[in-house]
Every structure is written in structure tokens, then in C-alpha cells.
């Protein structure tokens, strides 16, 4: 039977996503950090939220009611996190704890983590209607602190809803805070347990305040496409996000500017009719 949520990488773990843009003082130029910062924040937020779903899915108990239940996908958990974490599961409270320790541990995807990911399960993880609530305890990714609650509700056939509540990422450049609602619809890979043939279509919206202190809203236009074949799992291969910021500025983030759904980290941002090619998958 297939797992209940997707292994994303992380966007698992989706390595953190960042836009590599030169400085520019033109407020309407997509090369301007002031214009691009919201897209950058959004990309990183999507990335780590997906990574959290991946990790907790792989580490979920095979039987939520059984004491000391082993991880449902132990091999995938090792592939995602390496030997960086200690997994414990309390069947009485249905609480899973992934402890990365108090010092950075670099996983197979090059992301350094420390702190704890705590997940409480409602129902059997693979059943329709089952939930998992993810909270973070002194949790850091690449020395940036992540907070907030993620609630995942399974819809059946591997699809699921995600609610992100009171989330934030604190970096040396400032603090990004947001809430979001997402639906992940599995479009391939339902018949196998392996994640390498999984594909998802993602829709939804976000609102928050970027690292510059500017309020924004973001709506997925063309659904984001996530593939888990080797080379594709670090970012989306297609889809667009329309981001509206203070001052009525609007920016289009496009994960497939070539129209090929290539497994690369090339994307683009467009504002005021001007388009700039970017890369996602940096060190934030």
C-alpha cells in the first residue's frame, strides 16, 4: 500500500531554495532583491515544508497503535536523512520524534539540520481522513531557525491537504513569516511503494510577510509539478506562482521557463513584463 504523503524534498528537502540575483536599485526590475525577496522566501518555505512531509512520512510508524512500531519506510528515511537523526515513537500518545541533535548534521542532500521534528498522528497514517500534526522544537536548517505547525490530512489514493500555521524562517537577512493552504494530488506512482515513480500536482495559496517586512500573498496558477525520479526531487519541475506584494506589484515565479519539465533548478521571475532567469536550490 502506498504511503500517505509525498516525499518532497524536500523543495525535500526539498536543499533550501534561494534565488541567485545581483543587486539592483530599480524597484520594478526582477533583478532587484526588493522585487525578488518574496519569491525567494516563498521558494525556501515550500522547500522545507515539503522536506518535513518527506521525513515524517518515511519515519511514520508502520502501525500507529503498536508500541515501538518501526518506520514505515526505513530505507527511504536513511536515504533522506542519512544517520543524522534518532527516531523514537510513543504509541500511547502516537507521537513520533525525529531528533537531529544540538549540533548541525549534514544529510545526504547537503542540508545541515539540528533540533527536533515532533509529529502526532491521528488514525493510521495511510488511511483516508488520517492526520498528522508536525511541530518544530529548536529546529534549524542551514543555521536558519524554522517554526510553525503543519497539519496534513490524507484524502485517499495518496493525495493530501496541508495547512501551514504561524510558520517562520529566521535568517541573517531577516524573518519571513507566513501561513498557507495546499492540496497535493498524486498523479503517478499509486501502485508501488517506491517513491521514485511518484508524481504530484500541487495547488493552493499563501499569505505572509517577507524578510523585508513587506506583506504579500501568493497563489499557485498553473499547478506545481513534483517528480521523484532521481534528479527531480529537489525542486518543482513545472508550475507558476503569482505573488502580489505591497505597492500592488505583481511577480510571476515560473518553475519551467523552457516548457520542458526538465529536472533542473532553473526557474524565472517576471514583473512589469521583464523576465529574469534564476536558479533554485541554494544554501538558505
DRENVO-61371 format. One record per residue (C-alpha): residue in three letters; x, y, z; residue number from 0. Coordinates in pm, whole numbers, always signed. Example, Ala and Ser with C-alpha at 12.3 -4.5 7.8 and 13.67 -1.06 7.14 Angstrom:
DRENVO-61371
+------+--------+--------+--------+-----+
! code !     c1 !     c2 !     c3 ! pos !
+------+--------+--------+--------+-----+
!  ALA !  +1230 !   -450 !   +780 !   0 !
!  SER !  +1367 !   -106 !   +714 !   1 !
+------+--------+--------+--------+-----+
END
This chain:
DRENVO-61371
+------+--------+--------+--------+-----+
! code !     c1 !     c2 !     c3 ! pos !
+------+--------+--------+--------+-----+
!  UNK !     +0 !     +0 !     +0 !   0 !
!  UNK !   +133 !   +344 !    -84 !   1 !
!  UNK !   +246 !   +590 !   +181 !   2 !
!  UNK !     +9 !   +869 !   +278 !   3 !
!  UNK !   +211 !  +1176 !   +188 !   4 !
!  UNK !   +466 !  +1263 !    -76 !   5 !
!  UNK !   +842 !  +1261 !    -35 !   6 !
!  UNK !   +929 !  +1606 !   -141 !   7 !
!  UNK !  +1211 !  +1724 !    -73 !   8 !
!  UNK !  +1236 !  +1845 !    +17 !   9 !
!  UNK !  +1166 !  +2170 !   -214 !  10 !
!  UNK !  +1288 !  +1770 !    +49 !  11 !
!  UNK !  +1408 !  +1866 !   +137 !  12 !
!  UNK !  +1319 !  +1978 !    -77 !  13 !
!  UNK !  +1832 !  +2168 !     -7 !  14 !
!  UNK !  +1690 !  +2512 !    +72 !  15 !
!  UNK !  +1577 !  +2716 !   -221 !  16 !
!  UNK !  +1726 !  +3055 !   -294 !  17 !
!  UNK !  +1727 !  +3289 !   -591 !  18 !
!  UNK !  +2068 !  +3396 !   -710 !  19 !
!  UNK !  +2016 !  +3755 !   -816 !  20 !
!  UNK !  +2256 !  +4051 !   -845 !  21 !
!  UNK !  +2186 !  +4376 !   -666 !  22 !
!  UNK !  +1986 !  +4641 !   -845 !  23 !
!  UNK !  +1812 !  +4958 !   -731 !  24 !
!  UNK !  +1524 !  +4957 !   -977 !  25 !
!  UNK !  +1209 !  +4873 !   -784 !  26 !
!  UNK !  +1037 !  +4723 !  -1090 !  27 !
!  UNK !  +1335 !  +4521 !  -1215 !  28 !
!  UNK !  +1314 !  +4143 !  -1149 !  29 !
!  UNK !  +1688 !  +4151 !  -1079 !  30 !
!  UNK !  +1622 !  +4374 !   -778 !  31 !
!  UNK !  +1647 !  +4199 !   -440 !  32 !
!  UNK !  +1349 !  +4407 !   -325 !  33 !
!  UNK !  +1138 !  +4252 !   -601 !  34 !
!  UNK !  +1280 !  +3901 !   -577 !  35 !
!  UNK !  +1293 !  +3857 !   -200 !  36 !
!  UNK !   +932 !  +3739 !   -169 !  37 !
!  UNK !   +983 !  +3478 !   -442 !  38 !
!  UNK !  +1299 !  +3370 !   -266 !  39 !
!  UNK !  +1123 !  +3339 !    +69 !  40 !
!  UNK !   +833 !  +3151 !    -90 !  41 !
!  UNK !  +1063 !  +2903 !   -261 !  42 !
!  UNK !  +1253 !  +2826 !    +59 !  43 !
!  UNK !   +931 !  +2791 !   +259 !  44 !
!  UNK !   +786 !  +2546 !     +7 !  45 !
!  UNK !  +1110 !  +2351 !     +6 !  46 !
!  UNK !  +1139 !  +2289 !   +378 !  47 !
!  UNK !   +767 !  +2226 !   +427 !  48 !
!  UNK !   +793 !  +1953 !   +166 !  49 !
!  UNK !  +1105 !  +1818 !   +336 !  50 !
!  UNK !   +920 !  +1793 !   +667 !  51 !
!  UNK !   +642 !  +1597 !   +495 !  52 !
!  UNK !   +903 !  +1366 !   +342 !  53 !
!  UNK !  +1087 !  +1296 !   +664 !  54 !
!  UNK !   +780 !  +1236 !   +878 !  55 !
!  UNK !   +623 !  +1020 !   +609 !  56 !
!  UNK !   +927 !   +795 !   +580 !  57 !
!  UNK !   +960 !   +775 !   +960 !  58 !
!  UNK !   +588 !   +722 !  +1028 !  59 !
!  UNK !   +504 !   +408 !  +1226 !  60 !
!  UNK !   +402 !   +106 !  +1023 !  61 !
!  UNK !   +121 !    +67 !  +1281 !  62 !
!  UNK !    +36 !   +380 !  +1479 !  63 !
!  UNK !   -121 !   +175 !  +1762 !  64 !
!  UNK !   +172 !    -65 !  +1809 !  65 !
!  UNK !   +442 !     +8 !  +2071 !  66 !
!  UNK !   +786 !    +55 !  +1919 !  67 !
!  UNK !   +640 !    +35 !  +1570 !  68 !
!  UNK !   +924 !    +58 !  +1314 !  69 !
!  UNK !   +945 !   +322 !  +1044 !  70 !
!  UNK !   +713 !   +254 !   +752 !  71 !
!  UNK !   +989 !   +333 !   +501 !  72 !
!  UNK !  +1319 !   +285 !   +685 !  73 !
!  UNK !  +1530 !   +274 !   +368 !  74 !
!  UNK !  +1379 !   +598 !   +242 !  75 !
!  UNK !  +1437 !   +762 !   +581 !  76 !
!  UNK !  +1806 !   +671 !   +561 !  77 !
!  UNK !  +1823 !   +799 !   +205 !  78 !
!  UNK !  +1669 !  +1132 !   +309 !  79 !
!  UNK !  +1842 !  +1192 !   +642 !  80 !
!  UNK !  +2140 !   +956 !   +647 !  81 !
!  UNK !  +2247 !   +881 !  +1003 !  82 !
!  UNK !  +2173 !  +1232 !  +1123 !  83 !
!  UNK !  +1873 !  +1160 !  +1343 !  84 !
!  UNK !  +1743 !   +950 !  +1628 !  85 !
!  UNK !  +1388 !   +821 !  +1577 !  86 !
!  UNK !  +1156 !   +747 !  +1871 !  87 !
!  UNK !   +787 !   +659 !  +1868 !  88 !
!  UNK !   +543 !   +664 !  +2162 !  89 !
!  UNK !   +236 !   +457 !  +2073 !  90 !
!  UNK !    +41 !   +574 !  +2381 !  91 !
!  UNK !    +39 !   +932 !  +2254 !  92 !
!  UNK !   +100 !   +843 !  +1888 !  93 !
!  UNK !   +396 !  +1082 !  +1890 !  94 !
!  UNK !   +695 !  +1048 !  +1660 !  95 !
!  UNK !  +1014 !  +1241 !  +1740 !  96 !
!  UNK !  +1299 !  +1290 !  +1495 !  97 !
!  UNK !  +1593 !  +1431 !  +1689 !  98 !
!  UNK !  +1882 !  +1572 !  +1485 !  99 !
!  UNK !  +2078 !  +1666 !  +1799 ! 100 !
!  UNK !  +2208 !  +2003 !  +1915 ! 101 !
!  UNK !  +2485 !  +2042 !  +1658 ! 102 !
!  UNK !  +2447 !  +2053 !  +1281 ! 103 !
!  UNK !  +2437 !  +1722 !  +1099 ! 104 !
!  UNK !  +2467 !  +1729 !   +720 ! 105 !
!  UNK !  +2241 !  +1481 !   +542 ! 106 !
!  UNK !  +2282 !  +1313 !   +203 ! 107 !
!  UNK !  +2128 !  +1613 !    +23 ! 108 !
!  UNK !  +2382 !  +1854 !   +176 ! 109 !
!  UNK !  +2134 !  +2019 !   +416 ! 110 !
!  UNK !  +2254 !  +2075 !   +774 ! 111 !
!  UNK !  +1989 !  +2021 !  +1042 ! 112 !
!  UNK !  +1965 !  +2032 !  +1420 ! 113 !
!  UNK !  +1677 !  +2025 !  +1667 ! 114 !
!  UNK !  +1359 !  +1815 !  +1671 ! 115 !
!  UNK !  +1065 !  +1743 !  +1443 ! 116 !
!  UNK !   +769 !  +1622 !  +1652 ! 117 !
!  UNK !   +468 !  +1460 !  +1482 ! 118 !
!  UNK !   +139 !  +1348 !  +1639 ! 119 !
!  UNK !    -71 !  +1104 !  +1434 ! 120 !
!  UNK !   -449 !  +1087 !  +1428 ! 121 !
!  UNK !   -554 !   +749 !  +1291 ! 122 !
!  UNK !   -347 !   +506 !  +1088 ! 123 !
!  UNK !   -105 !   +706 !   +869 ! 124 !
!  UNK !   -221 !   +551 !   +541 ! 125 !
!  UNK !   -597 !   +571 !   +598 ! 126 !
!  UNK !   -816 !   +834 !   +434 ! 127 !
!  UNK !   -901 !  +1101 !   +691 ! 128 !
!  UNK !   -587 !  +1033 !   +895 ! 129 !
!  UNK !   -398 !  +1338 !  +1015 ! 130 !
!  UNK !    -51 !  +1424 !  +1128 ! 131 !
!  UNK !    +44 !  +1743 !  +1309 ! 132 !
!  UNK !   +407 !  +1848 !  +1277 ! 133 !
!  UNK !   +570 !  +2092 !  +1519 ! 134 !
!  UNK !   +932 !  +2205 !  +1540 ! 135 !
!  UNK !  +1141 !  +2228 !  +1858 ! 136 !
!  UNK !  +1459 !  +2440 !  +1841 ! 137 !
!  UNK !  +1479 !  +2333 !  +1478 ! 138 !
!  UNK !  +1735 !  +2479 !  +1236 ! 139 !
!  UNK !  +1809 !  +2418 !   +870 ! 140 !
!  UNK !  +2144 !  +2552 !   +748 ! 141 !
!  UNK !  +2156 !  +2765 !  +1067 ! 142 !
!  UNK !  +1819 !  +2928 !   +990 ! 143 !
!  UNK !  +1552 !  +2870 !  +1255 ! 144 !
!  UNK !  +1219 !  +2727 !  +1136 ! 145 !
!  UNK !   +900 !  +2742 !  +1342 ! 146 !
!  UNK !   +528 !  +2677 !  +1298 ! 147 !
!  UNK !   +277 !  +2394 !  +1273 ! 148 !
!  UNK !   +194 !  +2182 !   +969 ! 149 !
!  UNK !   -126 !  +1977 !   +965 ! 150 !
!  UNK !   -155 !  +1712 !   +694 ! 151 !
!  UNK !   -485 !  +1536 !   +623 ! 152 !
!  UNK !   -495 !  +1236 !   +393 ! 153 !
!  UNK !   -760 !  +1243 !   +121 ! 154 !
!  UNK !   -713 !   +891 !    -16 ! 155 !
!  UNK !   -514 !   +746 !   -310 ! 156 !
!  UNK !   -205 !   +917 !   -169 ! 157 !
!  UNK !   -341 !  +1271 !   -205 ! 158 !
!  UNK !   -347 !  +1508 !    +92 ! 159 !
!  UNK !   -425 !  +1855 !   +222 ! 160 !
!  UNK !   -167 !  +2068 !   +401 ! 161 !
!  UNK !   -231 !  +2358 !   +638 ! 162 !
!  UNK !    +72 !  +2566 !   +747 ! 163 !
!  UNK !     +4 !  +2773 !  +1057 ! 164 !
!  UNK !   +213 !  +3052 !  +1214 ! 165 !
!  UNK !   +529 !  +2948 !  +1032 ! 166 !
!  UNK !   +851 !  +3147 !  +1016 ! 167 !
!  UNK !  +1211 !  +3127 !   +899 ! 168 !
!  UNK !  +1468 !  +3350 !  +1070 ! 169 !
!  UNK !  +1780 !  +3420 !   +863 ! 170 !
!  UNK !  +2068 !  +3665 !   +889 ! 171 !
!  UNK !  +1876 !  +3880 !   +637 ! 172 !
!  UNK !  +1556 !  +3894 !   +841 ! 173 !
!  UNK !  +1246 !  +3693 !   +933 ! 174 !
!  UNK !   +989 !  +3555 !   +691 ! 175 !
!  UNK !   +652 !  +3457 !   +842 ! 176 !
!  UNK !   +355 !  +3300 !   +664 ! 177 !
!  UNK !    +53 !  +3071 !   +663 ! 178 !
!  UNK !    -55 !  +2850 !   +372 ! 179 !
!  UNK !   -308 !  +2602 !   +241 ! 180 !
!  UNK !   -209 !  +2337 !    -14 ! 181 !
!  UNK !   -355 !  +2031 !   -184 ! 182 !
!  UNK !   -116 !  +1763 !   -310 ! 183 !
!  UNK !   -279 !  +1535 !   -568 ! 184 !
!  UNK !    -85 !  +1225 !   -662 ! 185 !
!  UNK !    -85 !  +1173 !  -1038 ! 186 !
!  UNK !   +153 !   +877 !  -1071 ! 187 !
!  UNK !   +304 !   +601 !   -858 ! 188 !
!  UNK !    -10 !   +487 !   -676 ! 189 !
!  UNK !    +53 !   +118 !   -744 ! 190 !
!  UNK !   +400 !    +86 !   -589 ! 191 !
!  UNK !   +566 !   +154 !   -253 ! 192 !
!  UNK !   +879 !   +304 !   -408 ! 193 !
!  UNK !   +886 !   +682 !   -420 ! 194 !
!  UNK !  +1093 !   +704 !   -740 ! 195 !
!  UNK !   +785 !   +685 !   -964 ! 196 !
!  UNK !   +571 !   +927 !   -761 ! 197 !
!  UNK !   +440 !  +1248 !   -915 ! 198 !
!  UNK !   +223 !  +1517 !   -756 ! 199 !
!  UNK !    +27 !  +1820 !   -868 ! 200 !
!  UNK !    +14 !  +2099 !   -609 ! 201 !
!  UNK !   -238 !  +2383 !   -577 ! 202 !
!  UNK !   -315 !  +2642 !   -309 ! 203 !
!  UNK !   -228 !  +2983 !   -169 ! 204 !
!  UNK !     -6 !  +3158 !    +86 ! 205 !
!  UNK !     +0 !  +3488 !   +272 ! 206 !
!  UNK !   +273 !  +3634 !   +486 ! 207 !
!  UNK !   +540 !  +3895 !   +550 ! 208 !
!  UNK !   +877 !  +3866 !   +378 ! 209 !
!  UNK !  +1223 !  +3934 !   +521 ! 210 !
!  UNK !  +1195 !  +4299 !   +416 ! 211 !
!  UNK !   +883 !  +4342 !   +629 ! 212 !
!  UNK !   +654 !  +4358 !   +324 ! 213 !
!  UNK !   +318 !  +4183 !   +327 ! 214 !
!  UNK !   +240 !  +3957 !    +32 ! 215 !
!  UNK !     +1 !  +3695 !    -99 ! 216 !
!  UNK !    +85 !  +3410 !   -337 ! 217 !
!  UNK !   -146 !  +3191 !   -543 ! 218 !
!  UNK !    -44 !  +2888 !   -747 ! 219 !
!  UNK !   -165 !  +2945 !  -1104 ! 220 !
!  UNK !    -55 !  +2651 !  -1312 ! 221 !
!  UNK !    -26 !  +2358 !  -1067 ! 222 !
!  UNK !   +323 !  +2288 !   -940 ! 223 !
!  UNK !   +453 !  +1953 !  -1062 ! 224 !
!  UNK !   +668 !  +1738 !   -836 ! 225 !
!  UNK !   +851 !  +1430 !   -965 ! 226 !
!  UNK !  +1057 !  +1197 !   -752 ! 227 !
!  UNK !  +1272 !  +1030 !  -1012 ! 228 !
!  UNK !  +1646 !  +1075 !   -947 ! 229 !
!  UNK !  +1748 !  +1434 !  -1013 ! 230 !
!  UNK !  +1400 !  +1580 !   -984 ! 231 !
!  UNK !  +1327 !  +1565 !   -613 ! 232 !
!  UNK !  +1496 !  +1889 !   -507 ! 233 !
!  UNK !  +1251 !  +2131 !   -665 ! 234 !
!  UNK !   +938 !  +2153 !   -877 ! 235 !
!  UNK !   +977 !  +2082 !  -1249 ! 236 !
!  UNK !   +682 !  +2296 !  -1363 ! 237 !
!  UNK !   +411 !  +2533 !  -1247 ! 238 !
!  UNK !   +367 !  +2901 !  -1173 ! 239 !
!  UNK !   +305 !  +3114 !   -865 ! 240 !
!  UNK !   +165 !  +3467 !   -881 ! 241 !
!  UNK !   +296 !  +3679 !   -594 ! 242 !
!  UNK !   +140 !  +4014 !   -504 ! 243 !
!  UNK !   +328 !  +4249 !   -272 ! 244 !
!  UNK !   +273 !  +4585 !   -110 ! 245 !
!  UNK !   +250 !  +4866 !   -360 ! 246 !
!  UNK !    +37 !  +4649 !   -593 ! 247 !
!  UNK !   +347 !  +4495 !   -750 ! 248 !
!  UNK !   +294 !  +4151 !   -900 ! 249 !
!  UNK !   +557 !  +3890 !   -973 ! 250 !
!  UNK !   +527 !  +3560 !  -1162 ! 251 !
!  UNK !   +751 !  +3275 !  -1046 ! 252 !
!  UNK !   +778 !  +3008 !  -1319 ! 253 !
!  UNK !   +944 !  +2675 !  -1241 ! 254 !
!  UNK !   +953 !  +2569 !  -1608 ! 255 !
!  UNK !  +1057 !  +2865 !  -1824 ! 256 !
!  UNK !  +1170 !  +2634 !  -2107 ! 257 !
!  UNK !   +844 !  +2437 !  -2116 ! 258 !
!  UNK !  +1029 !  +2104 !  -2099 ! 259 !
!  UNK !   +973 !  +2000 !  -1735 ! 260 !
!  UNK !  +1345 !  +1935 !  -1714 ! 261 !
!  UNK !  +1485 !  +1802 !  -1385 ! 262 !
!  UNK !  +1697 !  +2111 !  -1322 ! 263 !
!  UNK !  +1694 !  +2407 !  -1085 ! 264 !
!  UNK !  +1620 !  +2670 !  -1349 ! 265 !
!  UNK !  +1322 !  +2900 !  -1295 ! 266 !
!  UNK !  +1229 !  +3256 !  -1385 ! 267 !
!  UNK !  +1063 !  +3560 !  -1233 ! 268 !
!  UNK !   +870 !  +3817 !  -1435 ! 269 !
!  UNK !   +750 !  +4160 !  -1326 ! 270 !
!  UNK !   +634 !  +4455 !  -1538 ! 271 !
!  UNK !   +695 !  +4246 !  -1850 ! 272 !
!  UNK !  +1063 !  +4189 !  -1770 ! 273 !
!  UNK !  +1182 !  +3831 !  -1710 ! 274 !
!  UNK !  +1491 !  +3715 !  -1527 ! 275 !
!  UNK !  +1624 !  +3356 !  -1521 ! 276 !
!  UNK !  +1709 !  +3230 !  -1172 ! 277 !
!  UNK !  +1825 !  +2915 !  -1000 ! 278 !
!  UNK !  +1665 !  +2746 !   -701 ! 279 !
!  UNK !  +1845 !  +2511 !   -466 ! 280 !
!  UNK !  +2094 !  +2725 !   -275 ! 281 !
!  UNK !  +2210 !  +2720 !    +84 ! 282 !
!  UNK !  +1934 !  +2902 !   +277 ! 283 !
+------+--------+--------+--------+-----+
END
